Structures are given as C-alpha cells and as structure tokens.
C-alpha cells in the first residue's frame, strides 16, 4: 500500500446530521467506525426521524469520504476512478 493509500485509509472525519444530533465517523476508505447519537435526537414516539438522521449522517460521511479519496488519487493519464 502506498503512502497516499495509507493516509486515505487512516483519515477519519466526523460528519453530522440534524444540527449535530447524529454524528457518523467514516475512514477515508468509507468504513463506518463510529456513530454518536445525542439524547435529544431520541423521541420514542418518532423513531422514524431518528432513522432518517442516522441514514443522512452515514450517507453524507460516505459521500465525503469518497470525494476525499477521489481528490487524493493521482491523475492516471486523464482517467479518474
């Protein structure tokens, strides 16, 4: 594994949804390694909203991890992966 790949896999950035009520932490490789749910996000009468917040945080984290990985990849003769 090259130096850039090691940096990409090791990098961890938090991504939040719902005004910081849910935070997903994803590695540069897109692996979910943490999930924090603030108590204010939990309403036992509305668990669907909590599910939506979790999905949004994880999706955003994955998208941003993919974008960061793309930015770190070298230009391979005009081909981008």
Secondary structure, DSSP 8 states (H G I E B T S, - for coil): --HHHHHHHH-EEEEEETTTTEEEEEETT--EEEEEE-GGG--TT-HHHHHHHHHHHHHHHHHHHHHHHHHHS--BTTB--
